[in-house]
Amino acid sequence: MSHGFELEGSRPLVAPPAGGVLGLALRAMAGLNRAILGLSMLALLAAALVLTGSVFLRYYLHVPTDWQDEAAVFLLVGATFLCGAYVQEQRSHVGIESLASLLPPWADRLRRLFCDAASCLFCTFFAWKSWTLFHEAFVEGQTTSSAWAPPLWIPYGLMATGMTLLALQLLLQTALHFSSAKEAA
């Protein structure tokens, strides 16, 4: 169930502040998310072209390709992880909202705050572990086991960057709960 953002006349769960540090941070993050979204669309297109070209080369021209699968996976990993913060900004992640209609408004606000804070903690841990994988792969010069053998720090770096951006987005949304609570008081 969605938060209803796609319905005409709907309002965001928590109105973003117009000014201040939090408002500036939210606008900067939104701009970064849109830029990454554009790059990710190009990465998806590139992955499709790489795989289509590979099929054409292998089956029609009988030219072996051993790099296309990994290149497409790297592009898809980057697009997937880097767009996580944009999806969270739009509140488009799959969410279970069955309790939202049953709870009083104050309890639903607490539920949303808890979910945002818990998600932020999880994503922060995931980002930290991803950065340790990136560092290990970079320092040790780890590569994939294919003949092409691209370095593993590339997908780990994309994963770590994406999870860091997602954790930052969740942190901003958690802070927004406190900002709106202060304004409502």
Backbone bond lengths (Angstrom), bond angles and torsions (degrees), N, CA, C in turn:
res aa  C-N    CA-C-N  psi(-1)  N-CA   C-N-CA  omega(-1)  CA-C   N-CA-C  phi
1 M - - - 1.441 - - 1.526 107.84 -
2 S 1.285 117.81 139.60 1.465 121.41 -178.10 1.517 110.35 -92.09
3 H 1.297 114.61 175.04 1.462 121.24 176.29 1.519 111.66 -85.19
4 G 1.316 117.88 2.02 1.454 121.49 177.86 1.516 113.91 83.59
5 F 1.339 118.17 13.57 1.462 120.12 -178.68 1.520 112.16 -64.36
6 E 1.335 116.00 -23.97 1.459 118.77 -176.61 1.528 112.60 -83.41
7 L 1.315 117.49 -8.21 1.457 120.42 -179.65 1.520 110.69 -81.11
8 E 1.316 115.61 141.61 1.459 120.51 179.97 1.527 109.71 -62.33
9 G 1.311 115.93 134.05 1.460 121.23 178.15 1.516 113.87 81.12
10 S 1.321 117.78 4.93 1.458 118.83 -179.12 1.521 109.93 -77.03
11 R 1.309 114.91 154.49 1.456 121.31 178.59 1.515 108.66 -113.48
12 P 1.331 118.09 155.48 1.461 118.97 175.87 1.524 109.88 -65.03
13 L 1.342 115.69 159.01 1.458 120.26 179.68 1.518 111.83 -57.68
14 V 1.308 116.09 -45.00 1.452 122.21 178.01 1.517 106.43 -130.16
15 A 1.319 116.91 123.84 1.465 120.53 -177.58 1.528 109.86 -68.97
16 P 1.337 117.91 127.84 1.458 119.83 179.19 1.524 110.60 -69.84
17 P 1.322 116.99 143.84 1.459 119.46 178.78 1.520 111.07 -69.08
18 A 1.319 116.08 146.18 1.461 120.83 -178.44 1.519 111.44 -75.97
19 G 1.295 117.31 -33.63 1.458 120.36 -176.34 1.513 111.38 -130.12
20 G 1.311 114.74 -165.49 1.453 120.56 178.89 1.512 112.71 79.38
21 V 1.308 113.80 177.78 1.465 120.93 -178.15 1.527 110.79 -65.83
22 L 1.333 116.68 -42.04 1.463 119.76 -179.19 1.527 111.14 -64.96
23 G 1.313 117.71 -42.36 1.459 120.69 177.64 1.517 111.56 -62.62
24 L 1.340 116.59 -42.04 1.461 121.31 177.83 1.535 110.60 -63.27
25 A 1.336 116.26 -43.37 1.463 120.34 179.73 1.525 110.92 -64.39
26 L 1.331 117.13 -41.62 1.469 120.27 178.64 1.522 111.90 -64.54
27 R 1.337 117.18 -40.19 1.468 119.84 178.55 1.533 110.97 -68.54
28 A 1.325 117.27 -39.24 1.465 120.50 178.11 1.527 110.62 -64.75
29 M 1.318 115.84 -42.20 1.467 120.15 179.00 1.521 110.52 -65.31
30 A 1.329 117.32 -39.94 1.468 120.94 178.25 1.531 110.53 -62.77
31 G 1.324 117.15 -40.89 1.466 120.34 177.14 1.511 112.00 -64.26
32 L 1.328 116.85 -43.93 1.461 121.09 177.64 1.524 110.49 -62.88
33 N 1.334 116.29 -42.80 1.467 120.07 178.99 1.526 111.81 -60.66
34 R 1.327 117.05 -40.92 1.474 119.84 179.32 1.528 111.03 -66.95
35 A 1.326 117.14 -39.41 1.466 120.04 178.11 1.530 110.81 -64.15
36 I 1.328 116.55 -43.24 1.466 120.94 178.65 1.520 110.39 -65.50
37 L 1.322 117.01 -37.13 1.459 120.95 177.57 1.528 110.38 -59.11
38 G 1.322 117.05 -44.17 1.466 120.82 177.72 1.515 112.13 -61.98
39 L 1.336 117.01 -44.18 1.466 120.49 178.07 1.526 111.31 -65.30
40 S 1.318 116.33 -36.96 1.463 119.97 179.92 1.524 111.59 -68.20
41 M 1.322 116.55 -34.80 1.464 118.95 175.33 1.526 110.03 -62.64
42 L 1.319 116.68 -40.09 1.466 120.22 177.15 1.528 110.86 -66.08
43 A 1.341 116.95 -37.14 1.470 120.81 178.24 1.525 110.68 -64.65
44 L 1.332 117.26 -40.65 1.469 120.02 177.25 1.524 111.24 -64.23
45 L 1.316 115.87 -41.51 1.462 120.13 177.33 1.532 110.27 -63.53
46 A 1.324 116.82 -42.85 1.462 120.57 178.60 1.524 110.93 -62.79
47 A 1.336 117.90 -41.75 1.467 120.88 178.38 1.523 110.42 -61.71
48 A 1.320 117.27 -41.87 1.460 120.86 178.59 1.524 111.00 -64.07
49 L 1.331 116.38 -41.74 1.465 120.06 179.06 1.523 111.68 -66.99
50 V 1.329 116.75 -40.12 1.468 120.93 179.07 1.524 110.32 -62.01
51 L 1.327 116.82 -47.07 1.464 119.63 -178.71 1.525 112.09 -69.25
52 T 1.321 117.69 -38.22 1.455 120.94 177.18 1.524 110.69 -65.59
53 G 1.326 116.22 -44.37 1.464 120.27 177.34 1.519 111.60 -62.07
54 S 1.320 116.20 -37.81 1.457 120.47 179.04 1.528 111.38 -63.58
55 V 1.317 116.58 -43.40 1.464 120.49 178.25 1.525 109.88 -61.63
56 F 1.305 117.04 -45.20 1.459 121.46 179.20 1.526 110.34 -60.99
57 L 1.341 117.54 -47.56 1.465 120.69 -178.61 1.524 112.49 -63.49
58 R 1.326 116.62 -42.75 1.467 119.62 -176.26 1.527 112.66 -73.02
59 Y 1.304 116.87 -45.81 1.467 118.66 -170.94 1.519 114.54 -90.85
60 Y 1.304 118.05 -25.97 1.458 119.60 -178.48 1.524 113.22 -104.17
61 L 1.321 116.78 -35.91 1.470 119.56 179.82 1.526 112.62 -105.14
62 H 1.334 116.72 -5.82 1.473 123.12 178.33 1.530 112.04 57.59
63 V 1.314 115.32 37.17 1.465 121.62 176.37 1.527 107.81 -99.41
64 P 1.328 117.64 123.86 1.465 118.27 -179.11 1.542 111.26 -70.89
65 T 1.316 114.53 142.18 1.464 120.37 174.77 1.518 107.58 -129.39
66 D 1.308 116.38 122.96 1.462 119.75 -179.59 1.529 112.12 -116.30
67 W 1.280 116.81 1.71 1.458 120.31 -175.70 1.521 113.42 -108.16
68 Q 1.340 117.71 -19.43 1.460 121.35 -168.27 1.518 113.03 -66.15
69 D 1.323 118.67 -37.78 1.464 119.67 -178.43 1.527 110.94 -64.38
70 E 1.324 115.79 -46.59 1.472 119.07 179.87 1.521 111.56 -67.14
71 A 1.312 117.41 -38.94 1.461 119.37 178.03 1.526 110.40 -62.04
72 A 1.322 116.71 -43.40 1.466 120.10 179.09 1.529 110.86 -66.05
73 V 1.319 117.39 -40.61 1.469 120.11 178.38 1.523 110.44 -63.44
74 F 1.320 118.02 -43.09 1.467 120.94 178.80 1.533 110.19 -60.85
75 L 1.329 116.77 -43.61 1.467 120.53 178.67 1.532 111.40 -63.74
76 L 1.321 116.41 -41.68 1.459 120.50 -179.45 1.528 112.15 -70.49
77 V 1.323 116.90 -38.08 1.470 120.59 176.33 1.523 109.55 -62.31
78 G 1.318 116.24 -45.01 1.461 119.68 178.88 1.519 112.00 -61.40
79 A 1.328 116.51 -47.48 1.469 119.82 -179.14 1.525 111.02 -62.76
80 T 1.307 116.78 -41.72 1.468 120.71 -177.52 1.521 111.71 -65.65
81 F 1.313 117.04 -52.61 1.465 119.76 -176.08 1.525 112.14 -71.83
82 L 1.320 117.57 -39.37 1.459 119.00 -177.31 1.526 112.51 -70.12
83 C 1.323 118.02 -24.48 1.469 120.58 179.26 1.525 113.32 -87.16
84 G 1.316 117.73 -3.46 1.457 120.69 -179.12 1.515 113.13 -58.24
85 A 1.327 117.35 -40.34 1.467 120.45 -179.36 1.529 110.63 -67.86
86 Y 1.330 117.44 -37.17 1.468 119.74 177.69 1.525 110.53 -64.31
87 V 1.323 116.17 -44.15 1.458 120.30 179.98 1.528 110.00 -62.23
88 Q 1.329 116.90 -41.43 1.460 120.23 177.98 1.530 111.02 -66.85
89 E 1.318 117.43 -38.71 1.468 120.65 177.44 1.529 110.74 -57.80
90 Q 1.326 116.52 -38.35 1.458 121.61 179.20 1.529 112.04 -82.18
91 R 1.318 116.33 -4.76 1.476 122.40 -175.81 1.526 109.84 57.29
92 S 1.332 115.72 42.31 1.461 120.82 -177.15 1.515 113.36 -100.44
93 H 1.330 117.79 0.42 1.458 119.13 175.75 1.515 108.81 -65.49
94 V 1.299 115.10 152.23 1.457 119.35 177.19 1.521 108.02 -61.68
95 G 1.303 116.02 127.47 1.457 120.74 179.83 1.511 110.12 -134.27
96 I 1.296 115.15 147.62 1.454 119.75 177.70 1.519 107.07 -98.06
97 E 1.297 115.06 111.77 1.462 121.17 -175.32 1.521 112.35 -110.61
98 S 1.322 117.94 18.88 1.463 119.14 -176.67 1.521 111.75 -63.42
99 L 1.324 117.60 -29.16 1.463 120.33 179.12 1.522 112.86 -80.04
100 A 1.307 117.85 -22.50 1.464 121.07 -174.02 1.524 112.25 -57.40
101 S 1.304 116.60 -40.86 1.469 118.76 -177.90 1.523 112.17 -79.17
102 L 1.326 117.34 -17.51 1.460 120.84 -178.96 1.527 113.16 -89.79
103 L 1.325 116.16 -23.65 1.464 120.44 -175.38 1.520 111.62 -89.31
104 P 1.327 116.28 149.80 1.468 118.32 171.37 1.531 109.03 -66.71
105 P 1.325 118.43 157.89 1.474 120.95 -175.71 1.533 114.31 -53.42
106 W 1.328 118.48 -41.19 1.463 120.36 -178.49 1.528 110.65 -65.56
107 A 1.341 117.82 -38.01 1.460 121.52 179.65 1.529 110.44 -71.53
108 D 1.323 116.72 -35.96 1.464 119.67 177.80 1.521 110.91 -66.93
109 R 1.348 117.27 -37.07 1.472 120.08 175.60 1.532 110.50 -62.53
110 L 1.329 116.72 -41.87 1.474 120.20 177.52 1.523 111.10 -64.22
111 R 1.322 116.66 -40.16 1.462 120.83 177.72 1.520 111.31 -61.14
112 R 1.330 116.04 -46.23 1.475 119.86 178.93 1.525 111.28 -63.93
113 L 1.340 116.64 -40.82 1.465 120.35 177.55 1.516 110.47 -61.53
114 F 1.329 117.17 -46.13 1.458 121.14 179.20 1.530 110.73 -60.76
115 C 1.329 116.77 -45.24 1.475 120.39 -179.17 1.525 111.35 -63.08
116 D 1.334 117.74 -43.19 1.467 120.78 178.72 1.531 110.88 -64.56
117 A 1.342 116.43 -43.44 1.469 119.72 -178.46 1.530 110.84 -67.94
118 A 1.330 117.53 -44.01 1.467 120.56 179.33 1.533 110.48 -64.41
119 S 1.326 117.26 -41.44 1.467 120.77 177.91 1.525 110.63 -63.27
120 C 1.331 116.43 -39.80 1.465 120.93 178.38 1.527 110.71 -61.95
121 L 1.329 116.93 -44.43 1.471 120.47 178.78 1.528 111.01 -62.79
122 F 1.329 117.18 -44.88 1.464 120.31 179.16 1.525 111.00 -61.66
123 C 1.328 116.81 -47.56 1.469 120.52 -177.77 1.524 111.59 -66.82
124 T 1.328 116.80 -32.94 1.469 120.16 175.52 1.523 110.31 -64.39
125 F 1.337 117.02 -43.67 1.463 120.86 176.87 1.528 110.60 -62.89
126 F 1.333 116.71 -44.56 1.464 121.80 179.34 1.533 109.91 -60.89
127 A 1.334 116.96 -42.39 1.466 121.01 179.16 1.526 110.50 -63.18
128 W 1.319 116.18 -44.20 1.472 120.15 179.97 1.532 110.18 -60.19
129 K 1.348 117.25 -46.72 1.459 120.01 178.89 1.533 111.02 -64.19
130 S 1.317 117.15 -35.68 1.466 120.55 178.31 1.523 110.95 -66.03
131 W 1.333 116.62 -39.77 1.467 119.60 177.79 1.521 110.81 -66.21
132 T 1.346 118.35 -33.97 1.469 119.45 176.87 1.530 110.32 -67.96
133 L 1.343 117.50 -38.70 1.470 120.45 175.16 1.525 111.05 -62.90
134 F 1.334 116.00 -43.42 1.468 120.65 177.94 1.526 110.49 -58.62
135 H 1.336 116.61 -48.44 1.466 121.08 -178.02 1.527 110.71 -61.64
136 E 1.324 116.11 -45.62 1.458 120.70 179.73 1.534 111.21 -61.13
137 A 1.311 116.91 -45.91 1.463 120.43 -179.84 1.523 111.42 -65.24
138 F 1.328 116.66 -37.87 1.470 120.77 -179.00 1.530 110.85 -69.51
139 V 1.325 116.54 -48.82 1.469 121.06 -176.75 1.521 111.63 -66.84
140 E 1.332 116.41 -40.58 1.463 120.02 -177.55 1.524 113.02 -86.64
141 G 1.323 117.74 -5.03 1.461 120.58 179.55 1.516 113.45 66.05
142 Q 1.321 116.94 35.17 1.462 120.85 -178.42 1.533 110.49 -66.65
143 T 1.328 114.33 141.76 1.465 121.30 176.99 1.523 108.62 -132.18
144 T 1.322 115.65 169.02 1.463 119.29 174.99 1.527 108.30 -73.26
145 S 1.320 115.63 168.41 1.473 119.60 -176.14 1.522 112.85 -89.36
146 S 1.314 118.90 8.46 1.460 121.01 -178.95 1.528 111.10 -81.55
147 A 1.315 115.42 174.26 1.463 120.21 177.55 1.520 111.13 -67.79
148 W 1.318 116.72 -31.15 1.467 121.20 178.73 1.529 110.18 -71.37
149 A 1.326 117.85 -41.25 1.461 126.26 174.38 1.535 114.09 55.06
150 P 1.338 117.80 56.10 1.470 118.02 175.56 1.532 110.07 -70.46
151 P 1.318 116.92 154.79 1.467 119.77 -178.49 1.531 111.75 -68.37
152 L 1.328 115.66 140.57 1.461 121.33 -179.35 1.522 113.21 -75.74
153 W 1.338 117.31 -13.05 1.459 117.25 179.49 1.532 111.14 -67.42
154 I 1.316 117.18 -19.67 1.470 119.52 179.76 1.537 111.37 -66.23
155 P 1.350 119.34 -57.31 1.470 116.77 179.04 1.524 112.84 -67.01
156 Y 1.343 117.21 -34.62 1.467 119.04 178.32 1.530 110.85 -65.86
157 G 1.312 117.01 -37.22 1.462 120.30 177.57 1.519 112.09 -66.75
158 L 1.337 116.48 -39.81 1.465 120.61 176.67 1.522 110.72 -64.61
159 M 1.334 116.16 -42.62 1.458 120.98 178.98 1.530 110.48 -64.38
160 A 1.326 117.36 -44.90 1.463 121.21 -179.20 1.522 111.43 -64.96
161 T 1.318 117.01 -42.62 1.467 120.56 178.82 1.523 110.62 -64.36
162 G 1.323 116.78 -44.78 1.457 120.49 179.36 1.520 112.53 -62.16
163 M 1.317 117.27 -43.55 1.471 120.10 -179.92 1.527 110.75 -70.01
164 T 1.317 117.97 -32.46 1.464 120.57 175.91 1.525 110.25 -65.76
165 L 1.317 116.87 -44.19 1.471 120.44 177.39 1.524 111.49 -63.80
166 L 1.331 117.23 -39.31 1.462 120.55 177.97 1.521 110.62 -65.23
167 A 1.329 117.51 -42.88 1.468 120.56 177.76 1.528 110.53 -63.10
168 L 1.325 116.96 -39.92 1.463 120.49 177.84 1.527 111.01 -64.59
169 Q 1.324 117.56 -41.57 1.464 121.25 177.46 1.522 110.24 -61.23
170 L 1.317 116.88 -44.05 1.463 120.78 179.10 1.525 111.57 -66.56
171 L 1.323 117.00 -35.94 1.463 120.41 176.45 1.526 110.77 -63.11
172 L 1.332 116.10 -43.83 1.465 119.94 177.64 1.524 111.44 -63.59
173 Q 1.313 116.99 -40.00 1.462 119.76 178.98 1.524 111.33 -69.38
174 T 1.328 117.52 -34.02 1.466 120.39 175.42 1.519 109.93 -66.74
175 A 1.318 116.90 -43.68 1.473 120.38 177.59 1.519 111.01 -62.52
176 L 1.304 116.63 -32.49 1.463 121.28 178.90 1.530 111.55 -62.88
177 H 1.329 117.25 -33.15 1.466 120.17 175.80 1.527 110.89 -59.53
178 F 1.325 116.04 -42.56 1.462 120.76 -178.24 1.523 110.68 -73.71
179 S 1.322 116.63 -34.85 1.460 120.64 178.22 1.514 110.04 -64.51
180 S 1.339 117.15 -45.20 1.461 120.17 -178.51 1.517 111.17 -71.57
181 A 1.346 117.62 -30.64 1.469 120.31 177.02 1.520 110.26 -67.79
182 K 1.323 116.08 -37.02 1.474 120.53 178.58 1.515 110.67 -68.03
183 E 1.356 116.68 -38.52 1.458 120.51 179.47 1.521 111.95 -70.02
184 A 1.368 116.03 -33.52 1.464 119.76 -178.49 1.525 111.39 -73.95
185 A 1.340 117.79 -23.97 1.470 121.30 -177.47 1.526 111.86 -77.39
